[in-house]
Amino acid sequence: MALPALKPNQLRPPAEPAKALARPRLLQQLASSLAAGCFTLLQAPLGYGKSTLLGQFARTLPGRSAWLRLTPAENQPLGLLVHLHAALGLPAAQRATADAEGLWSEIQHCLESASEPLTLLLDDLQLLNSPPAYQYLEQLLHFPPPALRLLAASEGPPRLPLAHLRRDGRLTLIDIHELALDSEETRQLAAARDVRLSADAIYQLRAGSEGWISGVLFWLDAYHQAASLGQPPADLRPVTVQAYAHARQFLEEERLRRLKPELLGFLERTAVVQVFDAALAAELSGRADASEAIRQLRRLDLFIEERAGERSEYRYHPALRNSLYQRLAQRDPQRLRQLHRQAANWLLEQRRFTEAIYQFGRARDFDAVLATVDRHTFDLLREGQVNALIDFLGEVAGHAGSDSFTLAITEASTIIVTNDVAQTCQCIRRLQGLLRRQGIPRHPQRVQQTIAFLRSRLAYLGGNLAHGLEVAGRALQRFPQHNAASSVLHFDRASCLFALGRLDEARDEAELALGELQGFGLSGYTNLIQLLLGQIELAQGCGEAAWQRFLALDELPASSSASFYELFHHLGKGLALLQANQLEQARQCLNQAEVLALDFPHCAALAWVFHHQAGLYWAQGQTHQAKARWDEVRRMARQYRLFTLYRQAGAWRARLAVREDDQDFLLDWLEEWHWCFRHYGEHLLPEEWLAYAWVQRHLGQHGKAWQIHANLKEQAQIQANRRLQLDALLLEAGLFQDRGARTEALGSLEQALQLASRYGFGQLLQYEGDDQLESLRELLLPQTRAQLGLAEPAPPRERLNALFRRLLAGTETAASALIVPLSRRELDVLQRMARGQTNQQIADALFISLSTVKTHINHLFRKLDVTDRDSALRSARELELLG
């Protein structure tokens, strides 16, 4: 039997692309996974840079490594073993036999006898689908040689069984969400290709591509083509159209032309809707086996995303959906319109009203659109599909029958969540014009209440909070009728009160609005009120209550696919995790919120998400990124006239400027602060007063700083605002230090420490409190506490470790970097985990039982405040526990 031909080009990484994007975060994630002894799988559709990333990582590896790009030919066991044998650098003479078992024996001997780590990188793992071939890799995963480290890239889930790895904590999956470009990476990729785009253009590109690297590259190529004709294009829409054409050709060549006609037809017909389940797919495709077709598409990883819920729903990537839609539109436009109408009727029967009217609009059936809106206004508000609502309002504008109170009030309902100031002003003018032209509508109070809540929302967004309270209060007195509009007025009052720091009143108004809207059956918009209530709970130190509230927001209505309201539970969870000092988890939640905000270009949510991300950057010690993000928030807020947010971001940016002695920013900010004080008097934000106090201390104006401190401390006590109380205590400690009053400063820090421990405030060391690190360490010493005569014991060390893991970092030994130190045996186990040893290998090396190893690892996880090996090793490196 002849040996399969050896193809050398399969044994080397792909060439580095010109102007390749560096992705240090992902490269570090790969390194951490290898160090933890995990099998690392990059799993995403075509064009997400998996092979490029794997090649970049291969070139950084210091020790031995082997590369194998798989092809369908390796489904023959001998073909796989020949290439694997060659990749490992084994003598060619050993491959002179056609004996598969002999080759496998040589490969195993090589791997088992390796004295130093050997990394095997497998590309295109999805092509290996023959059990006789992949059984060899399965053996390596079940019984890994001590020195072997495995990474692979795959389009779709590989056929290899991986459940046992997930169970044992030995699987690291880097999927489409991790591989997708974020906004900063999109900017870097554009800059590498000499394209300078505005921040807003970057966000649009990021949203339109959903981080698909190939899609971004096609867009940049289209931009270059347009720019080559003269000046850089001001209108980017033609560039986007051309980019979609490039992507369509790419997908056609690489995937669509290879599909069976019946599967391609299924794709085309289901692409007329934005989201579908098996039942809708069966309705549109006429296939009774729609579930089987979906399963095949998911196996191919053909840009299809599953959304879990009461029923599984699916959506295509915009580039694929556009390609399929254009294929059908060019070949059979009449059939396309029939499919839209068919989808609309089915969705209407399922009471999925927003999607139904969107489909009626695409079918150009505007009478059906208007009839559905007139009948189901509340349902449209409940579903929260803001994009679809605004798109159809734009499509029916100027159509006969569209100049109605119903449509105007529906438009107002979208503004409640989009916070679009320009649209709000336009909507007020439209309602007032309709009142003048048409006289008294069916529900005059409802219209007046709608105008009032739009005006009060404008006041809140514009920073005129006292006026917002006045407008909403006067409208509630003048129009006492209870309906959704009056509930929104209560919510607007709650928003203004919360911004002013009047937490108790804000909570009462928000709970009233929430109860009323829930009574009316509104379950989507109420997530926004739940977010506000959760923020109040966080400020008052009720972190667990806020966390449970935000978790409950995951339970979305069955018809809420692509709902704008999903953003609020990600944002809320991110804020709760940030407060608890669980920064990596907070980053993940805030990133999810950012992705959702990018998906809804009609809303102003992105700027608010950026504001909280900036706080996270500062908490992580990344002050440069925090400063850049707050500067971007202020630019966006000024552009969209969101002046409450502009002032909040400015206050935080000023606090950071104090830390960095940024005099230029402080002078500009002080000018803005005095302008606000002249216009709003005492009705400034607590964030502004606190920042002003820190600035006054920085300028040596201690008297002013003490006066503001006293007012903030009193307000914090009255409102049970324990987060503000913590900030005031840290300011107080700094002011005492300036006096040289060491005992008083330590006393203030002791109060801050006890408060932070009692209520779970990780902010103790995240911002200015970091300056007090040495004093806080000193406070934990028994002799210091005895000297100060502190009657209350120090908080439990487990509690301190959970909140402030680096509190003791930098003391005498590495082990003391933890508040709860590791034992010698736990350090031994940790070191062996870092070398990639399995639990059984650690047990054998230390002559202890497997259950004892697991006990040590559980203790490690508790002391490091982590839940898996990857996080434990990352934390250990941060704390310099590995030497």
FENMO-V817534 format. One record per pair of residues at least 24 apart in sequence whose ideal C-beta (glycine too) atoms are under 10 Angstrom apart, sorted by the first residue. I is the first residue (numbers start at 0). GAP is how many residues later the second one is. Records with the same first field share a line. If there is no record, write none. Layout:
BEGIN
I: GAP, GAP
END
This chain:
BEGIN
0: 77, 96, 97, 98, 99
1: 76, 96
2: 75, 76, 78, 79, 92, 93, 94, 95, 100
3: 69, 70, 72, 73, 74, 75, 76, 77, 78, 79, 91, 94
4: 68, 74, 77
5: 73, 76, 77, 79, 80, 86, 89
6: 62, 64, 66, 67, 72, 75, 76, 79
7: 75, 78
8: 60
9: 57, 58, 59, 60, 61, 63, 64, 73, 76, 77, 113, 114
10: 55, 56, 57, 58, 72, 73, 75, 76, 77, 78
11: 43, 46, 55, 56, 57, 75
12: 38, 39, 41, 42, 43, 44, 45, 46, 52, 54, 56, 108, 110
13: 37, 38, 40, 41, 42, 44, 53, 55, 109
14: 37, 40
15: 36, 39, 40, 43
16: 32, 35, 38, 39, 200
17: 174, 175
18: 170, 172, 173, 174, 175
19: 29, 32, 33, 35, 36, 169, 172
20: 28, 31, 32, 35, 160, 164, 165, 167, 168, 170, 171, 172, 192, 195, 196
21: 34, 163, 166, 170
22: 26, 29, 30, 33, 34, 155, 156, 158, 162, 165
23: 32
24: 153, 157, 160
25: 27, 30, 31, 148, 152, 153, 159
26: 26, 29, 30, 33
27: 846, 849
28: 28, 143, 145, 149, 841, 845
29: 24, 26, 27, 28, 30, 31, 89, 91, 121, 142, 144
30: 26, 29, 30, 842, 843, 846
31: 140, 802, 837, 838, 839, 840, 841, 842, 845
32: 116, 118, 137, 138, 139, 140, 141, 803, 836, 837, 840, 841
33: 27, 83, 85, 115, 116, 117, 138, 802
34: 82, 114, 798, 799, 800, 801, 834, 835, 838, 839, 841, 842, 847
35: 133, 134, 136, 797, 798, 799, 800, 832, 833, 834, 835, 836, 837, 838
36: 107, 109, 111, 112, 113, 131, 132, 133, 795, 796, 797, 798, 799, 800, 801, 802, 804, 805, 832, 833, 836
37: 111, 112, 113, 127, 130, 131, 132, 133, 134, 135, 798, 830, 831, 832, 835
38: 98, 101, 102, 105, 109, 110, 111, 112, 113, 121, 123, 126, 127, 131, 132, 133, 134
39: 79, 81, 109, 110, 111, 112, 113, 130, 131, 132, 133, 134, 830
40: 81, 84, 109, 110, 111, 112, 113, 116, 117, 119, 121, 124, 130, 131, 132, 133, 134
41: 81, 83, 109, 110, 111, 112, 113, 130, 131, 132, 133, 134, 136, 137
42: 82, 83, 109, 110, 111, 112, 113, 114, 115, 130, 131, 132, 133, 135, 136, 258
43: 109, 110, 111, 112, 130, 131, 132, 133, 134, 135, 136, 168, 169, 257, 259
44: 110, 111, 131, 134, 167, 169, 210, 255, 256, 257, 258, 259, 260, 272, 275
45: 109, 110, 166, 168, 204, 205, 208, 209, 254, 255, 256, 257
46: 108, 165, 166, 167, 168, 169, 170, 171, 200, 203, 204, 207, 208, 256, 270, 272
47: 105, 107, 127, 128, 130, 131, 132, 133, 163, 164, 165, 166, 167, 253, 255
48: 104, 130, 131, 132, 163, 164, 165, 168
49: 73, 74, 75, 102, 103, 104, 105, 124, 129, 163
50: 70, 72, 73, 102
51: 101, 161
52: 98, 100, 121, 126, 160
53: 67, 68, 69, 97, 98, 99
54: 66, 68, 98
56: 62, 64, 94
57: 61, 63, 65, 93
60: 56, 57, 58, 60, 88, 90
61: 54, 55, 57
62: 51, 53, 54, 55, 56, 84, 86
63: 24, 25, 50, 52, 53, 54, 55, 56, 83, 85
64: 52, 53, 54, 55, 56, 84, 86
65: 24, 44, 52, 53, 54, 55, 56, 82
66: 52, 53, 54, 55, 56, 84
67: 52, 53, 54, 55, 56, 57, 84
68: 52, 53, 54, 55, 56, 58, 84
69: 52, 53, 54, 55, 56, 57, 58, 63, 64, 67, 82, 83, 84, 88
70: 52, 53, 56, 57
71: 52, 55, 56, 57, 58
72: 54, 60
73: 48, 50, 53, 54, 56, 59, 60
74: 52, 53, 54, 55, 56, 57, 58, 59
75: 24, 54, 56, 57
76: 24, 26, 27, 53, 54, 55, 56, 57, 58, 59
77: 25, 26, 54, 55
78: 54
79: 24, 48, 50, 52, 53, 54, 55, 56, 57
80: 25, 26, 52, 55
83: 26, 36, 38, 52, 53, 56
84: 25
86: 33, 34, 35
87: 26, 30, 32
88: 29
99: 32, 33, 36
102: 33
103: 31, 32, 35
106: 29, 33, 38
107: 28, 31, 32, 35, 37
108: 36
109: 35, 37, 38
110: 29, 33, 34, 35, 36, 37
111: 31, 33, 34, 35, 36
112: 32, 34
113: 31, 32, 33, 34
114: 31, 32
115: 31
116: 29, 30, 31, 32, 718, 719
117: 27, 28, 29, 30, 31, 32
118: 28, 29, 30, 31, 32
119: 28, 29, 30, 31, 32
120: 28, 29, 30, 31, 32
121: 28, 29, 30, 31, 32, 36
122: 28, 29, 30, 31
123: 28, 29, 30, 31, 34
124: 26, 27, 28, 29, 30, 31, 32, 33, 34, 35
125: 26, 27, 28, 29, 30, 31, 32, 33, 173, 174, 175
126: 27, 28, 31, 32
127: 24, 26, 30, 31, 32
128: 29, 30, 31, 170
129: 29
130: 28, 29
132: 26
133: 24, 25, 26, 27
134: 25
137: 24, 26
140: 24, 29, 30
142: 695, 697
143: 26, 692, 693, 694, 697
145: 689, 690, 691, 692, 695, 699
146: 688, 689
147: 688
148: 687
152: 26
153: 147
154: 100, 144, 145, 146, 147
155: 141, 142, 143, 144, 145, 146, 148
156: 141, 142, 144
158: 140
167: 670, 671, 701
168: 670, 688, 698, 699, 700, 701, 703
169: 666, 668, 669, 699
171: 696, 697, 698
175: 34, 35, 36, 125, 127, 129, 141
176: 34, 128, 411, 414, 415, 418
177: 33, 410, 413
178: 32, 33, 34
179: 26, 29, 30, 31, 32, 33, 36, 411, 415
180: 24, 25, 28, 29, 30, 31, 32, 34, 35
181: 24, 29, 409, 412, 413, 416
182: 24, 28, 411, 412, 415, 423, 427, 449
183: 441, 444, 445
184: 26, 28, 31
185: 25, 27, 30, 33, 34
188: 24, 27, 28, 31
189: 26, 27, 29, 30, 33
191: 28
192: 24, 27, 28, 30, 31
193: 26, 29, 30, 33
194: 24, 25, 26, 28, 29, 32, 37
195: 36
196: 26, 35, 39
197: 38, 437
198: 433, 436, 437, 440
199: 36, 401, 406, 435, 436, 439
200: 35, 38
202: 391, 394, 395, 398, 403, 407, 429, 433
203: 32, 36, 394, 397
204: 31, 34, 35, 38, 393
205: 388, 389, 392, 393
206: 111, 388, 390, 391, 392, 393, 394, 399
207: 28, 32, 35, 36, 110, 111, 114, 390, 391, 393
208: 31, 34, 38, 108, 109, 110
209: 93, 95, 107, 108, 109, 385, 388, 389
210: 384, 387
211: 35, 91, 105, 106, 107, 108
213: 32, 33, 36, 37, 40, 105
214: 28, 29, 31, 32, 35, 102, 103, 104
215: 27
216: 26, 29, 30, 33
217: 24, 25, 26, 27, 28, 29, 30, 31, 32, 101
218: 24, 25, 27, 28
220: 25
221: 24, 25
240: 81
242: 76
243: 74, 75, 78, 79, 82
244: 77, 78, 81
245: 73
246: 70, 71, 72, 73, 75, 76
247: 71, 72, 74, 75, 76, 77, 78, 79
248: 74
249: 69, 73
250: 51, 52, 66, 68, 69, 71, 72, 73
251: 71, 75
254: 45, 47, 48, 65, 68
255: 46, 64, 67, 68, 71
257: 42
258: 37, 38, 41, 43
259: 36
261: 25, 31
262: 24, 30, 33, 34, 37, 39
263: 60, 63
264: 28, 63
265: 24, 27, 28, 30, 31, 58
266: 26, 30, 35, 37, 49, 53, 54, 56, 57, 60, 61
267: 55, 56, 57, 58, 59, 60, 61, 63, 64, 67, 68, 71
268: 55, 59, 66, 67, 70, 73, 74
269: 24, 27, 34, 44, 45, 46, 51, 54, 69, 73
270: 45, 49, 50, 51, 52, 53, 54, 55, 56, 57, 65, 68
271: 49, 52, 53, 56, 57, 63, 64, 65, 66, 67, 68, 70, 71, 87, 90, 91
272: 41, 42, 43, 48, 66, 67, 70, 71, 73, 74, 82, 85, 86, 89
273: 41, 42, 44, 47, 69, 81, 84, 85, 111, 113, 114, 287, 288
274: 30, 32, 38, 39, 40, 41, 72, 77, 80, 110, 284, 286, 287
275: 37, 38, 39, 40, 67, 70, 71, 79, 285
276: 30, 32, 33, 34, 35, 36, 37, 73, 281, 284
277: 33, 34, 35, 36
278: 32, 67, 71
279: 33, 34, 62, 63, 66, 67, 70, 72, 75
280: 33
281: 64
282: 56, 59, 60, 62, 63, 64, 66
283: 55, 56, 58, 59, 62
284: 54
306: 253, 254, 255, 259
308: 245, 246, 247, 248, 249, 250, 251, 252
309: 245, 246, 247, 248, 249
310: 247, 250
312: 245, 246, 247, 248, 249
313: 247
314: 246, 247
317: 281
324: 37
335: 26, 27
336: 25, 26, 27, 28
337: 25
338: 24
339: 24, 25
340: 24, 27
343: 24, 25, 28
346: 25, 212
347: 24, 27, 28
349: 208, 209
350: 25, 28, 32, 207, 208
351: 27, 31, 33, 205, 206, 207, 208, 209
352: 24, 25, 26, 27, 28, 29, 30, 32, 35, 36, 206
353: 25, 26, 27, 28, 29, 30, 31, 32, 33, 34, 35, 38, 205, 206, 208, 209
354: 28, 30, 33, 204, 206, 207
355: 24, 32
356: 28, 31, 32, 34, 35, 36, 38, 39
357: 27, 29, 30, 31, 33, 34, 37
358: 29, 33
359: 32, 35, 36
360: 27, 30, 31, 32, 33, 34, 35
361: 29, 30, 33
363: 31
365: 26, 29, 30, 33, 34, 35, 36
366: 32, 33, 34
368: 24, 26, 27, 30, 32, 33, 38
369: 26, 29, 30, 31, 32, 34, 36, 37
370: 30
372: 29, 31, 33, 34, 36, 37
373: 27, 30, 31, 32, 33, 36
374: 31
375: 34
376: 29, 30, 32, 33, 36, 107
377: 32, 35, 106, 142, 143, 144, 147
378: 142, 143, 145, 180
379: 30, 33, 34, 144
380: 28, 29, 31, 32, 33, 35, 36, 103, 136, 139, 141, 143, 144
381: 31, 135, 138, 139, 140, 141, 142, 143, 144, 175, 177, 178, 181, 183
382: 140, 141, 142, 174, 176, 177, 178, 179, 180, 181, 182
383: 30, 33, 138, 139, 140, 141, 143, 144, 172, 173, 175, 176, 178, 179, 180, 181, 182, 183, 184, 216
384: 29, 139, 174, 175, 176, 177, 178, 179, 180, 215
385: 27, 28, 29, 31, 32, 34, 176, 177, 178, 179, 181, 213, 214, 215, 216, 217, 219
386: 27, 175, 177, 212, 213, 214, 215, 216
387: 174
388: 24, 25, 28, 29, 175, 213
389: 24, 25, 28, 30, 33, 210, 211, 212, 213
390: 211
392: 30
393: 208
402: 27, 30, 31, 34, 35
403: 30, 34, 37
404: 25, 26, 29, 30, 33, 36, 37, 38, 39, 41, 42, 45
405: 35, 36
406: 27
407: 24, 25, 26, 27, 33, 39, 42, 43
408: 25, 32, 34, 37, 38, 40, 41, 75, 76
410: 39, 43
411: 35, 38, 39, 41, 42, 45, 73, 76
412: 37, 71, 72, 75, 109, 112
413: 150, 188, 189
414: 35, 38, 39, 42, 43, 187, 188
415: 37, 38, 41, 68, 69, 72, 75, 76, 109, 112
416: 107, 108, 110, 111, 147, 148, 150, 151, 183, 185, 186, 187, 188
417: 146, 182, 183, 184, 185, 186, 187
418: 38, 39, 41, 42, 109, 184, 185, 186, 188, 189, 221, 223, 225, 226
419: 41, 182, 183, 184, 220, 221, 222
420: 36, 37, 40, 41, 183, 219, 220, 221, 222
421: 218, 219
422: 31, 179, 181
423: 29, 30, 31, 33, 34, 37, 38, 217
424: 29, 30, 33, 216
426: 24, 27
427: 24, 26, 27, 30
442: 38, 40, 42
443: 35
444: 30, 33, 34, 35, 36, 38, 40, 41
445: 33, 35, 37, 38, 39, 40
446: 32, 38
447: 27, 30, 31, 33, 37
448: 26, 27, 29, 30, 32, 34, 35, 36, 37, 38, 39, 40
449: 25, 33, 34, 35, 38, 39
450: 24, 34
451: 24, 26, 27, 33, 34, 36, 37, 40
452: 31, 32, 33, 34, 35, 36, 37, 38, 39, 40
453: 31, 34, 38
454: 37
455: 32, 33, 35, 36, 37, 39, 40
456: 31, 32, 34, 35, 38, 39
457: 34, 183
458: 33, 36, 37, 185
459: 31, 32, 33, 34, 35, 36, 38, 39, 182, 183, 184
460: 31, 34, 143, 176, 179, 180, 181, 182, 183, 184, 185
461: 179, 180, 181, 182, 184
462: 36, 174, 178, 179, 180, 181, 182, 183, 184, 185, 213, 216, 217, 220, 221, 222
463: 32, 179, 180, 215, 216, 219
464: 30, 31, 32, 33, 34, 35, 37, 179, 215, 218, 219, 220
465: 30, 34, 214, 215, 216, 217
466: 29, 213, 216
467: 24, 25, 27, 28, 29, 31, 32, 176
468: 24, 26, 27, 28, 31, 33, 36, 40, 214
469: 26
470: 25
471: 24, 37
481: 34, 37, 38
482: 33, 37
483: 29, 32, 33, 36, 37, 38, 41
485: 26, 27, 30
486: 25, 26, 27, 28, 29, 30, 31, 32, 33, 35, 38, 39, 42
487: 25, 28, 29, 37, 41
488: 24
489: 24, 25, 26, 27, 39
490: 25, 26, 34, 35, 37, 38, 41
493: 35, 38, 39, 42
494: 33, 34, 37, 149
495: 148, 187
496: 35, 39
497: 34, 35, 37, 38, 41
498: 145, 146, 148, 149, 184, 185, 186, 187, 188
499: 180, 182, 183, 184, 185, 186, 215
500: 38, 183, 184, 185, 186, 188, 189, 211, 214, 215, 217, 218, 220, 223
501: 184, 213, 216, 217, 219
502: 32, 33, 34, 36, 37, 183, 212, 213, 215, 216, 217, 218, 220, 221
503: 32, 36, 214, 215, 216, 217
504: 214
505: 26, 27, 29, 30, 33, 213
506: 25, 26, 29, 30, 33, 212, 213
509: 25, 26
510: 25
522: 32, 33, 34, 37, 42
523: 32, 33, 35, 36, 39, 40, 41, 42, 44
524: 39, 40, 43
525: 27, 39, 42
526: 25, 26, 29, 33, 36, 37, 38, 39, 40, 41, 42, 44, 45
527: 36, 37, 39, 40
528: 39
529: 35, 38, 39, 42
530: 34, 36, 37, 38, 40, 41, 44
531: 36, 40
532: 39
533: 34, 35, 37, 38, 39, 41, 42
534: 36, 37, 40, 41
535: 183, 184, 185
536: 39
537: 34, 37, 38, 40, 41, 42, 184, 185, 221, 222, 223
538: 40, 147, 177, 180, 181, 182, 183, 184, 185, 186
539: 176, 179, 180, 181, 182, 183, 184, 185, 219
540: 38, 179, 180, 181, 182, 184, 185, 214, 215, 217, 218, 219, 220
541: 178, 180, 217, 218
542: 32, 33, 34, 36, 37, 216, 217, 218, 219
543: 32, 36, 215, 216
544: 31
545: 26, 27, 29, 30, 33
546: 25, 26, 28, 29, 30, 32, 33, 213
547: 28
548: 24, 27
549: 24, 25, 26, 27, 39
550: 25
561: 34, 37, 38
562: 33, 37
563: 32, 33, 35, 36, 38, 39, 41
564: 31
565: 26, 27, 30, 33
566: 25, 26, 27, 28, 29, 30, 32, 33, 36, 38, 39, 41, 42
567: 25, 28, 37
568: 24
569: 24, 25, 26, 27, 39
570: 25, 26, 34, 37, 38, 41
573: 35, 38, 39, 41, 42
574: 37, 40, 41
575: 184
576: 39, 185
577: 34, 35, 37, 38, 41, 42, 184, 185, 188
578: 36, 40, 144, 180, 181, 182, 183, 184, 187, 224
579: 180, 181, 182, 183, 222, 223, 285
580: 38, 175, 179, 180, 181, 182, 183, 184, 185, 221, 222, 223, 224, 225, 284
581: 180, 220, 221, 283, 284
582: 33, 34, 36, 37, 38, 179, 183
583: 32, 36, 282, 287, 290, 291
584: 282, 286
585: 26, 27, 29, 30, 33, 34, 176
586: 26, 29, 30, 32, 33
588: 27
589: 25, 26
590: 25
603: 32, 33, 35, 36, 37, 38, 41
605: 26, 27, 30, 34
606: 25, 26, 27, 28, 29, 30, 31, 32, 33, 35, 38, 39, 42
607: 25, 28, 29, 34, 37, 40, 41
608: 24
609: 24, 26, 27, 35, 39
610: 25, 26, 34, 35, 37, 38, 41
613: 35, 38, 39, 42
614: 34, 37, 41, 148, 151, 152
615: 150
616: 39
617: 34, 37, 38, 41, 148, 149, 150, 152
618: 143, 144, 146, 147, 148, 151
619: 146
620: 145, 149, 185
622: 33, 36, 37
623: 36
625: 26, 27, 30, 141
626: 25, 26, 29, 30, 33, 35, 38
628: 24
629: 24, 25, 26, 27
630: 34
633: 38
642: 33
643: 41
645: 26
646: 25, 26, 29, 33, 37, 38, 40, 41, 44
647: 37, 38, 39, 40, 43
648: 38
649: 26, 35, 37, 38, 41
650: 33, 34, 35, 36, 37, 38, 39, 40, 41, 43, 44
651: 35, 38, 39, 115
652: 38
653: 33, 34, 36, 37, 38, 40, 41, 44
654: 32, 35, 36, 37, 38, 39, 40, 43, 72, 112, 113
655: 35, 38, 111, 112
656: 34, 37, 38, 41
657: 33, 36, 37, 38, 39, 40, 41, 110
658: 35, 39, 108, 109, 111, 112
660: 37
662: 35, 36
665: 25, 29, 32, 33
668: 26
669: 25, 26, 29
681: 29
685: 25, 26, 29, 30, 33, 35, 37, 38, 41, 42
686: 37, 40
688: 26, 35
689: 34, 37, 38, 40, 41, 78
692: 34, 35, 38, 41, 42
693: 33, 36, 37, 40, 73, 74
695: 39
696: 34, 37, 38, 41, 71
697: 36
699: 38
701: 33, 36, 37
704: 26, 27, 29, 30, 33
705: 25, 26, 29
708: 25, 26
721: 33, 34, 36, 37, 38, 39
722: 32, 33, 36, 38, 40
724: 26, 27, 30, 34, 36
725: 25, 26, 27, 29, 30, 33, 35, 37, 38, 43
726: 25, 34, 36, 40, 41, 42
727: 24
728: 24, 25, 26, 27, 35, 40
729: 26, 33, 34, 35, 37, 38, 39, 40, 41, 42
730: 37, 38
732: 35, 36, 38, 39, 42, 43
733: 34, 35, 37, 38
736: 34, 35, 38
741: 33, 36, 46
742: 44, 45, 46
744: 27, 30
745: 26, 29, 30, 32, 33, 38, 39, 41, 42, 44
746: 32, 41, 42, 43
747: 24, 27
748: 26, 27, 29, 30
749: 25, 26, 29, 34, 35, 38, 40, 42, 44
750: 41
751: 24, 27
752: 26, 27, 39, 41, 42, 47, 50, 51, 54
753: 36, 38, 39, 40, 41
755: 39, 43, 44, 47, 48
756: 37, 38, 39, 42, 43, 45, 46, 47
757: 37, 41
759: 39, 42, 43
760: 42, 43
761: 40, 41, 42, 43
762: 40
763: 36, 39, 40, 43
764: 38, 39, 40, 41, 42
765: 38
768: 35
769: 36
772: 31, 33, 34, 35, 36, 37
773: 36
775: 24, 28, 31, 32
776: 30, 31, 32, 33, 34
778: 28
779: 27, 28, 39
794: 24
795: 24
796: 24, 66
797: 64, 65, 67
800: 61, 62, 63, 64
801: 60, 61, 63
802: 62
804: 58, 59, 60, 61, 70, 73, 74
805: 69, 72, 73
807: 71
808: 69, 70, 71
809: 69, 70
812: 68
813: 62, 65, 66, 67, 68, 69
814: 64, 66
815: 63
816: 58, 59, 61, 62, 63, 64
817: 45, 46, 47, 57, 58, 61, 63
818: 44
819: 39, 42, 43, 44, 45
820: 42, 60
821: 34, 37, 38, 41, 42, 54, 57, 59
822: 33, 36, 37, 40
824: 27, 28, 31, 34
825: 29, 30, 31, 33, 34, 37, 38, 55
826: 29, 33, 49, 54, 55, 56
827: 28
828: 24, 25, 26, 27, 28, 30, 31
829: 26, 27, 30, 34, 42, 43, 46, 51, 52
830: 45, 50, 51, 52
832: 24, 27, 36, 39, 40, 43, 49
833: 35, 38, 39, 42, 43, 47, 48, 49
834: 47
835: 33, 37
838: 30
END
